[in-house]
Amino acid sequence: MKNIALLFLFVFLNCNGPAIQLKSQKPNILLLYVDDLRPELASFGASQIHAPNIDALAEQGVKFTNAYCNVPVCGASRASMLTGMLPTKNRFLDYKTFVEKETPEAVTLPQLFKQNGYTTISNGKIYHHLDDKESDWSEVWRPYAFDENDKGLLPTDYWQSLWKDYQNPKNRSLYKATDTGPAYECAEVPDSTYIDGLLTEKVIRDLKKLKKSTKPFFLTAGFINTHLPFNAPKKYWDLYDRTAITQPENYNYIPRNAPKVSISDWGEMRTYSNIPKRGQVSDSIAIDLIHGYYATVSYTDALIGKVLQELKNQQLDQNTIIVLVSDHGYNLQEHTQWAKFTNYNTSTQIPLIIYNPLAKSKGSTDALTSLVDVYPTLAELCSLEVPGNQLDGTSVVPILNNPNLEGKKHIFIKKSNGFTLKTKDFSYTEFIKPQDNLTLSTMLYDHRTTKNENENIAHLKAYKKTVFELKLILHSKYHKNIVGF
């Protein structure tokens, strides 16, 4: 009788295998990492950009409408998020950041998952540098990077020589000859032609392969869009009526009473062939740039839709946590600025969506959070023990379970010598002299009324107490980040 009972249990478990496996196997992770993406989407309260797949994901999961990066620079921001560590005076400074050099002892997010039995795959732009922390991954891949080349270049150098990926013959010739080209391109090509299209095909191949594996996975899709140059197939440009696209209301002036040091000269964009080396772009080019940015968002959204559909096709959606996030925000001529590299809200606010199929909660939260919170959140969702004395972020799992929770009291953002304390109501920034840590100038913006940040109110008597309180928090809570210990 005992043997018969055991046999019956064996048959029962196997007949009900998928349900039992779903409960016992650790969740998979799909990280959709988008470059330079503003939270300017219908799901985040805007209306001008067509991104139905991202909006649908936001409806299925929890969207964070008050999420921020900790460094508005791609390489540094990615290093900060993937280590769960905040920037300091001397750490995570710019795009040249290498995690393995600046924080060699840190256990990174993908490394933690790999150590716990996950297959970890880096597709596209995850770390800024292709050859940073390669041991974190079971596989590292970027379009073209590992192809044979006649220049004798290593994969990371070969990638740097071709990532702008122009498709119009005139632009390709210019790029090959000068290593530059226009800041945008509209080409009559299929989705699969540009680098992100190739990336999407690779991710889809991975999902088919991972479906057959018994190991959980940490799979990434690092889209280089919506980074300059704004290159997208023509059909995504055609989604928009150019005559309906407008410049921001504050495009032709810097915030009143703002220090000059707070305004970027947008050097990154000036490297492109149709952008002046000094002064502002023409109104016509400004509209072209905004149009191009919108087109790249829609193109990326369509590619994300293909990935999510394949996840569903492979029946992996029931046990895969999906995170969609950007490394920082982006300026589209607000306060005369383009690109990122500032402490302003347009540079620092990001979209963050977390979808957990094993949770019941969904919806929207305005809880204050930042990118260093992603690491501890994913670790908790997958029941992984985090490294001691490393993480500066805190898990947002309680907020995922109850989006009405308040969230953090404040977060820390750093760009060059600008140090920002962001609360739910205010954005307070000090520009601090590196040599002796003396404050040179300050900014305060009241986000209770608007996030447009058109007037610096730090000097007003009505906000004297607010400035005092925020200054105290900044220099006590984040003292080590400011002085560089």
VEXDREN-2710 file (C-alpha; in Angstrom, 1 decimal):
% VEXDREN-2710
k/r/px/py/pz
1/MET/0.0/0.0/0.0
2/LYS/2.8/2.4/0.8
3/ASN/4.4/1.8/-2.6
4/ILE/1.1/2.4/-4.3
5/ALA/0.6/5.6/-2.4
6/LEU/4.1/6.8/-3.4
7/LEU/3.4/5.9/-7.0
8/PHE/0.1/7.8/-6.9
9/LEU/1.9/10.9/-5.5
10/PHE/4.5/10.7/-8.2
11/VAL/1.9/10.5/-11.0
12/PHE/-0.1/13.3/-9.4
13/LEU/2.9/15.7/-9.1
14/ASN/3.9/15.0/-12.7
15/CYS/0.4/15.4/-14.1
16/ASN/0.3/18.8/-12.3
17/GLY/3.9/19.6/-13.1
18/PRO/3.5/23.2/-14.5
19/ALA/1.5/24.4/-11.5
20/ILE/3.9/22.9/-9.0
21/GLN/6.9/24.2/-10.9
22/LEU/5.5/27.7/-11.1
23/LYS/5.2/27.8/-7.3
24/SER/8.6/26.3/-6.5
25/GLN/10.9/27.7/-9.2
26/LYS/12.4/31.2/-8.5
27/PRO/11.0/33.9/-10.7
28/ASN/12.7/34.9/-13.9
29/ILE/13.8/38.6/-14.5
30/LEU/13.4/40.5/-17.8
31/LEU/15.1/43.9/-17.6
32/LEU/14.1/46.3/-20.4
33/TYR/16.7/49.0/-20.1
34/VAL/16.0/52.1/-22.3
35/ASP/18.5/54.8/-22.9
36/ASP/17.5/58.5/-22.3
37/LEU/13.8/57.8/-21.9
38/ARG/11.7/60.6/-20.4
39/PRO/8.5/59.7/-18.5
40/GLU/6.6/61.4/-21.3
41/LEU/4.1/58.6/-22.0
42/ALA/0.4/58.3/-21.9
43/SER/0.6/56.0/-18.9
44/PHE/2.5/58.7/-17.1
45/GLY/0.1/61.5/-17.9
46/ALA/1.4/62.8/-21.2
47/SER/-0.3/62.3/-24.6
48/GLN/2.0/63.3/-27.4
49/ILE/4.0/60.0/-27.7
50/HIS/2.6/56.8/-29.2
51/ALA/3.9/54.0/-27.0
52/PRO/1.0/51.5/-26.6
53/ASN/3.1/48.5/-25.5
54/ILE/4.8/50.4/-22.6
55/ASP/1.5/51.8/-21.6
56/ALA/-0.1/48.3/-21.6
57/LEU/2.8/47.1/-19.4
58/ALA/2.2/50.0/-17.0
59/GLU/-1.4/49.0/-16.7
60/GLN/-0.5/45.4/-15.8
61/GLY/2.1/46.3/-13.3
62/VAL/3.0/49.1/-10.9
63/LYS/4.2/52.4/-12.4
64/PHE/6.3/54.8/-10.4
65/THR/5.4/58.3/-11.3
66/ASN/8.0/59.9/-9.0
67/ALA/11.1/57.8/-9.8
68/TYR/14.6/59.4/-10.4
69/CYS/18.1/58.4/-11.4
70/ASN/20.9/59.1/-9.0
71/VAL/23.3/60.3/-11.7
72/PRO/22.1/61.9/-15.0
73/VAL/24.9/60.4/-17.0
74/CYS/24.6/57.0/-18.7
75/GLY/27.7/55.1/-17.6
76/ALA/27.6/56.4/-14.1
77/SER/23.9/55.9/-13.7
78/ARG/24.1/52.3/-14.8
79/ALA/27.0/51.6/-12.5
80/SER/25.0/53.1/-9.6
81/MET/21.9/51.1/-10.3
82/LEU/23.7/47.8/-10.9
83/THR/25.7/48.1/-7.8
84/GLY/22.9/49.6/-5.7
85/MET/25.4/52.3/-4.6
86/LEU/25.1/56.0/-4.7
87/PRO/27.5/58.3/-6.5
88/THR/30.1/60.2/-4.4
89/LYS/32.5/63.1/-5.1
90/ASN/34.9/60.6/-6.5
91/ARG/32.7/57.7/-7.7
92/PHE/30.4/57.2/-10.7
93/LEU/31.3/60.5/-12.3
94/ASP/30.5/60.2/-16.0
95/TYR/30.1/57.9/-19.0
96/LYS/33.7/56.6/-18.6
97/THR/32.8/54.8/-15.4
98/PHE/34.0/51.2/-15.1
99/VAL/32.4/49.3/-12.2
100/GLU/35.2/46.8/-12.0
101/LYS/37.7/49.7/-11.5
102/GLU/35.7/52.0/-9.2
103/THR/33.9/49.4/-7.1
104/PRO/35.9/46.2/-7.6
105/GLU/34.6/44.6/-4.3
106/ALA/30.9/45.2/-5.1
107/VAL/28.6/42.3/-5.8
108/THR/26.6/43.6/-8.7
109/LEU/23.0/42.8/-9.4
110/PRO/23.6/40.4/-12.3
111/GLN/26.5/38.9/-10.3
112/LEU/24.2/38.2/-7.4
113/PHE/21.7/36.4/-9.6
114/LYS/24.5/34.4/-11.3
115/GLN/25.8/33.3/-8.0
116/ASN/22.3/32.1/-7.1
117/GLY/22.0/29.8/-10.1
118/TYR/20.5/32.1/-12.7
119/THR/21.4/32.2/-16.3
120/THR/22.4/35.9/-16.8
121/ILE/22.5/37.4/-20.3
122/SER/23.6/40.9/-21.2
123/ASN/22.0/42.0/-24.5
124/GLY/22.7/45.4/-25.8
125/LYS/23.7/48.3/-23.6
126/ILE/23.5/47.3/-19.9
127/TYR/26.8/48.4/-18.5
128/HIS/28.0/51.3/-20.6
129/HIS/31.1/49.5/-21.6
130/LEU/30.9/46.1/-23.3
131/ASP/34.0/44.8/-21.4
132/ASP/33.0/46.0/-17.9
133/LYS/32.3/43.2/-15.4
134/GLU/32.1/40.5/-18.1
135/SER/32.2/37.8/-15.4
136/ASP/28.7/38.9/-14.2
137/TRP/27.2/37.3/-17.2
138/SER/26.7/33.8/-18.7
139/GLU/26.7/35.6/-22.0
140/VAL/27.5/39.1/-23.3
141/TRP/26.2/40.2/-26.6
142/ARG/25.8/43.4/-28.7
143/PRO/24.9/43.7/-32.3
144/TYR/27.9/43.5/-34.6
145/ALA/30.4/43.8/-31.7
146/PHE/31.7/40.2/-31.9
147/ASP/31.7/40.0/-35.7
148/GLU/35.0/39.7/-37.4
149/ASN/36.3/43.0/-38.6
150/ASP/39.2/44.0/-40.9
151/LYS/40.5/46.7/-38.5
152/GLY/41.8/44.3/-35.9
153/LEU/39.6/45.9/-33.3
154/LEU/38.5/44.3/-30.1
155/PRO/34.7/43.9/-29.7
156/THR/34.3/46.9/-27.4
157/ASP/36.3/49.2/-29.8
158/TYR/34.6/47.8/-32.9
159/TRP/31.2/48.6/-31.2
160/GLN/32.3/52.1/-30.5
161/SER/33.1/52.6/-34.2
162/LEU/29.7/51.7/-35.5
163/TRP/27.0/52.1/-32.9
164/LYS/25.4/55.2/-34.5
165/ASP/24.2/52.8/-37.2
166/TYR/23.1/55.2/-39.9
167/GLN/21.2/53.5/-42.8
168/ASN/20.8/56.3/-45.4
169/PRO/23.8/55.9/-47.8
170/LYS/24.8/59.6/-47.5
171/ASN/24.8/59.4/-43.7
172/ARG/26.7/56.1/-43.7
173/SER/29.4/57.6/-45.9
174/LEU/29.7/60.7/-43.7
175/TYR/29.9/58.5/-40.6
176/LYS/32.6/56.3/-42.0
177/ALA/34.7/59.2/-43.1
178/THR/34.3/61.5/-40.1
179/ASP/32.9/59.4/-37.2
180/THR/29.9/61.7/-37.1
181/GLY/26.7/62.4/-38.9
182/PRO/23.3/64.2/-38.4
183/ALA/21.5/64.1/-35.1
184/TYR/18.6/62.2/-36.6
185/GLU/17.7/59.9/-39.5
186/CYS/14.4/58.8/-41.1
187/ALA/15.1/55.7/-43.2
188/GLU/12.7/53.6/-45.2
189/VAL/13.9/50.3/-43.6
190/PRO/12.3/47.4/-41.7
191/ASP/12.3/47.3/-37.9
192/SER/15.1/44.6/-37.9
193/THR/17.6/46.9/-39.7
194/TYR/18.8/49.1/-37.0
195/ILE/20.8/47.9/-34.0
196/ASP/17.8/47.7/-31.7
197/GLY/15.9/45.6/-34.2
198/LEU/18.8/43.1/-34.2
199/LEU/18.8/43.3/-30.4
200/THR/15.1/42.4/-30.3
201/GLU/15.7/39.4/-32.5
202/LYS/18.4/38.2/-30.2
203/VAL/16.3/38.5/-27.1
204/ILE/13.5/36.6/-28.8
205/ARG/16.0/33.8/-29.7
206/ASP/17.1/33.8/-26.0
207/LEU/13.5/33.4/-24.8
208/LYS/13.0/30.4/-27.0
209/LYS/16.2/28.9/-25.7
210/LEU/15.6/29.7/-22.1
211/LYS/12.1/28.1/-22.3
212/LYS/13.9/24.7/-22.6
213/SER/16.2/25.4/-19.6
214/THR/15.5/24.2/-16.0
215/LYS/17.4/27.3/-14.6
216/PRO/15.8/30.6/-13.9
217/PHE/17.1/33.5/-15.9
218/PHE/18.1/37.2/-15.6
219/LEU/17.6/38.4/-19.2
220/THR/18.3/41.9/-20.4
221/ALA/17.4/44.0/-23.4
222/GLY/19.5/47.1/-23.4
223/PHE/17.9/49.4/-26.1
224/ILE/20.3/52.1/-27.3
225/ASN/17.4/54.3/-28.4
226/THR/16.3/56.8/-27.4
227/HIS/19.9/58.0/-27.4
228/LEU/21.3/60.3/-30.1
229/PRO/21.3/60.0/-33.0
230/PHE/17.5/59.8/-33.2
231/ASN/17.4/57.1/-35.9
232/ALA/14.2/55.2/-36.6
233/PRO/12.3/53.6/-39.5
234/LYS/10.2/56.1/-41.4
235/LYS/6.9/54.5/-40.3
236/TYR/7.6/55.7/-36.7
237/TRP/8.2/59.2/-37.9
238/ASP/5.0/59.0/-39.8
239/LEU/3.0/58.4/-36.6
240/TYR/3.4/62.2/-35.9
241/ASP/2.2/65.3/-37.6
242/ARG/5.2/67.5/-37.7
243/THR/3.0/70.7/-37.7
244/ALA/1.5/69.6/-34.4
245/ILE/4.9/69.3/-32.6
246/THR/5.8/72.2/-30.5
247/GLN/8.9/73.4/-28.5
248/PRO/8.5/73.5/-24.7
249/GLU/7.1/76.7/-23.2
250/ASN/10.4/77.4/-21.5
251/TYR/12.7/76.6/-24.5
252/ASN/14.2/80.1/-24.9
253/TYR/15.2/81.1/-21.3
254/ILE/17.0/79.6/-18.3
255/PRO/15.1/79.6/-15.0
256/ARG/15.0/83.0/-13.3
257/ASN/17.7/83.5/-10.7
258/ALA/19.3/80.1/-11.6
259/PRO/23.1/80.0/-11.4
260/LYS/24.9/79.7/-14.7
261/VAL/26.7/76.5/-13.6
262/SER/23.3/74.7/-13.6
263/ILE/22.9/75.1/-17.4
264/SER/24.5/72.6/-19.7
265/ASP/26.1/73.6/-23.0
266/TRP/24.8/70.2/-24.4
267/GLY/28.2/69.2/-25.7
268/GLU/27.1/65.7/-26.6
269/MET/24.6/67.0/-29.2
270/ARG/27.1/69.5/-30.7
271/THR/29.2/66.7/-32.0
272/TYR/26.6/65.9/-34.7
273/SER/27.1/67.4/-38.2
274/ASN/23.9/69.4/-38.4
275/ILE/24.1/71.0/-34.9
276/PRO/25.9/74.3/-34.4
277/LYS/29.0/74.3/-32.2
278/ARG/27.7/77.4/-30.4
279/GLY/24.4/79.0/-29.8
280/GLN/20.9/77.5/-30.1
281/VAL/19.6/75.4/-33.0
282/SER/17.0/76.9/-35.4
283/ASP/13.4/76.4/-34.6
284/SER/13.1/74.0/-37.6
285/ILE/15.9/71.8/-36.4
286/ALA/14.4/71.9/-32.8
287/ILE/11.2/70.5/-34.2
288/ASP/13.1/67.9/-36.2
289/LEU/14.9/66.8/-33.0
290/ILE/11.8/66.5/-31.0
291/HIS/10.1/64.7/-33.8
292/GLY/13.1/62.3/-34.0
293/TYR/13.0/61.7/-30.3
294/TYR/9.3/60.8/-30.4
295/ALA/9.9/58.5/-33.4
296/THR/12.7/56.6/-31.5
297/VAL/10.4/56.1/-28.5
298/SER/7.7/54.6/-30.7
299/TYR/10.2/52.4/-32.5
300/THR/11.6/51.2/-29.2
301/ASP/8.0/50.6/-27.9
302/ALA/7.2/48.4/-30.9
303/LEU/10.3/46.3/-30.3
304/ILE/9.4/46.0/-26.6
305/GLY/6.0/44.8/-27.8
306/LYS/7.7/42.0/-29.8
307/VAL/9.7/40.9/-26.8
308/LEU/6.7/40.8/-24.5
309/GLN/4.6/38.9/-27.1
310/GLU/7.4/36.3/-27.4
311/LEU/7.5/36.0/-23.6
312/LYS/3.8/35.2/-23.7
313/ASN/4.2/32.9/-26.6
314/GLN/6.8/30.8/-24.7
315/GLN/4.4/30.8/-21.6
316/LEU/7.2/32.4/-19.6
317/ASP/5.1/35.5/-18.7
318/GLN/3.5/33.7/-15.7
319/ASN/6.8/33.5/-13.8
320/THR/8.8/36.4/-15.1
321/ILE/9.2/39.7/-13.3
322/ILE/9.5/42.6/-15.9
323/VAL/11.3/45.8/-15.1
324/LEU/11.2/48.7/-17.6
325/VAL/13.5/51.6/-16.7
326/SER/15.7/54.3/-18.1
327/ASP/19.2/55.4/-17.0
328/HIS/18.1/59.0/-16.8
329/GLY/15.8/61.7/-18.2
330/TYR/16.4/64.0/-21.2
331/ASN/16.1/67.6/-22.1
332/LEU/14.2/68.5/-25.3
333/GLN/15.2/72.2/-25.2
334/GLU/13.8/73.0/-21.8
335/HIS/15.6/76.0/-20.5
336/THR/17.7/76.1/-23.7
337/GLN/19.1/72.7/-23.0
338/TRP/19.4/69.4/-25.0
339/ALA/20.4/65.9/-23.7
340/LYS/21.0/65.3/-20.0
341/PHE/23.9/66.2/-17.7
342/THR/22.0/68.6/-15.4
343/ASN/20.4/68.5/-12.0
344/TYR/17.1/69.7/-13.5
345/ASN/14.0/67.5/-13.3
346/THR/14.0/66.9/-17.0
347/SER/17.4/65.3/-16.7
348/THR/16.7/63.2/-13.6
349/GLN/13.1/62.0/-13.6
350/ILE/12.7/58.5/-15.2
351/PRO/9.9/56.1/-16.0
352/LEU/9.9/52.9/-13.8
353/ILE/7.5/50.0/-14.3
354/ILE/7.7/46.8/-12.3
355/TYR/5.4/43.9/-13.3
356/ASN/5.2/40.9/-11.0
357/PRO/2.9/38.2/-12.3
358/LEU/2.9/36.6/-8.8
359/ALA/1.5/39.7/-7.1
360/LYS/-2.1/40.9/-7.1
361/SER/-1.4/44.6/-6.8
362/LYS/-1.1/46.9/-9.8
363/GLY/-1.7/50.5/-10.6
364/SER/0.2/53.7/-10.0
365/THR/2.2/55.1/-7.2
366/ASP/3.7/58.5/-6.6
367/ALA/6.0/57.2/-3.9
368/LEU/9.5/58.7/-4.2
369/THR/12.1/56.2/-5.3
370/SER/15.3/56.1/-7.2
371/LEU/17.4/53.7/-9.3
372/VAL/19.5/52.3/-6.4
373/ASP/16.2/50.8/-5.1
374/VAL/16.0/48.4/-8.1
375/TYR/18.7/46.1/-6.8
376/PRO/17.2/45.3/-3.3
377/THR/13.7/45.1/-4.8
378/LEU/14.6/42.4/-7.3
379/ALA/16.7/40.6/-4.7
380/GLU/13.7/40.5/-2.3
381/LEU/11.3/39.4/-5.0
382/CYS/13.5/36.5/-5.8
383/SER/14.4/35.7/-2.1
384/LEU/18.1/36.4/-2.6
385/GLU/20.3/37.5/0.2
386/VAL/21.9/40.9/-0.6
387/PRO/25.6/41.7/0.3
388/GLY/26.0/43.3/3.6
389/ASN/27.1/47.0/4.0
390/GLN/26.9/47.7/0.2
391/LEU/23.4/48.8/-0.8
392/ASP/22.3/52.4/-0.5
393/GLY/18.8/51.7/-1.8
394/THR/15.8/50.1/-0.1
395/SER/13.4/47.6/-1.5
396/VAL/10.1/48.9/-2.9
397/VAL/8.4/45.5/-2.5
398/PRO/6.1/47.0/0.2
399/ILE/5.0/49.7/-2.3
400/LEU/4.4/47.0/-5.0
401/ASN/2.1/45.3/-2.5
402/ASN/0.4/48.6/-1.6
403/PRO/1.0/51.4/-4.1
404/ASN/-0.6/53.9/-1.6
405/LEU/2.4/53.8/0.7
406/GLU/4.3/57.0/0.9
407/GLY/7.8/55.9/0.0
408/LYS/11.0/57.6/0.8
409/LYS/11.3/61.0/2.4
410/HIS/14.2/62.0/0.2
411/ILE/16.6/60.8/-2.5
412/PHE/20.1/61.9/-3.5
413/ILE/21.2/62.9/-7.0
414/LYS/24.6/64.1/-8.1
415/LYS/25.9/65.6/-11.4
416/SER/29.5/66.9/-11.4
417/ASN/29.6/69.4/-8.5
418/GLY/25.9/69.7/-8.2
419/PHE/24.3/67.8/-5.3
420/THR/20.5/67.5/-5.2
421/LEU/18.2/66.4/-2.4
422/LYS/14.8/65.5/-3.9
423/THR/11.8/65.3/-1.7
424/LYS/8.2/64.8/-2.7
425/ASP/7.6/68.5/-2.6
426/PHE/11.0/70.1/-3.4
427/SER/14.2/69.8/-5.4
428/TYR/17.1/71.4/-3.6
429/THR/20.5/71.6/-5.2
430/GLU/23.9/72.9/-4.0
431/PHE/26.8/73.5/-6.3
432/ILE/29.8/72.8/-4.1
433/LYS/33.5/73.7/-4.8
434/PRO/35.4/70.4/-5.0
435/GLN/38.6/71.7/-3.5
436/ASP/37.3/72.8/-0.1
437/ASN/33.6/71.6/-0.2
438/LEU/32.3/75.2/0.1
439/THR/28.8/75.9/-1.4
440/LEU/29.0/78.2/-4.3
441/SER/25.3/78.5/-5.2
442/THR/21.9/76.9/-4.5
443/MET/18.7/76.2/-6.2
444/LEU/15.2/75.4/-4.9
445/TYR/12.2/74.4/-6.9
446/ASP/8.7/73.8/-5.5
447/HIS/7.3/70.7/-7.2
448/ARG/4.0/71.0/-5.4
449/THR/2.9/73.5/-8.0
450/THR/4.9/72.5/-11.1
451/LYS/8.0/70.5/-12.1
452/ASN/8.8/73.0/-14.9
453/GLU/11.3/74.7/-12.6
454/ASN/11.1/78.1/-14.2
455/GLU/12.2/80.1/-11.2
456/ASN/14.8/79.4/-8.6
457/ILE/13.2/80.4/-5.2
458/ALA/16.1/79.5/-2.9
459/HIS/16.6/83.2/-2.0
460/LEU/13.0/84.0/-1.1
461/LYS/12.2/84.7/2.5
462/ALA/9.1/82.5/2.4
463/TYR/11.4/79.5/1.8
464/LYS/14.1/80.3/4.2
465/LYS/13.1/77.5/6.6
466/THR/12.7/75.0/3.8
467/VAL/16.2/75.8/2.5
468/PHE/17.6/75.4/6.1
469/GLU/16.0/72.0/6.6
470/LEU/16.9/70.6/3.3
471/LYS/20.5/71.8/3.6
472/LEU/20.8/70.1/7.0
473/ILE/19.5/66.8/5.6
474/LEU/21.8/67.0/2.5
475/HIS/25.0/67.7/4.6
476/SER/24.2/65.2/7.3
477/LYS/22.6/62.2/5.5
478/TYR/24.9/62.5/2.5
479/HIS/28.0/64.0/4.0
480/LYS/30.3/61.2/2.8
481/ASN/28.9/61.4/-0.7
482/ILE/29.6/65.1/-0.8
483/VAL/33.2/65.1/0.7
484/GLY/34.3/61.9/-1.0
485/PHE/35.3/59.6/1.9
END
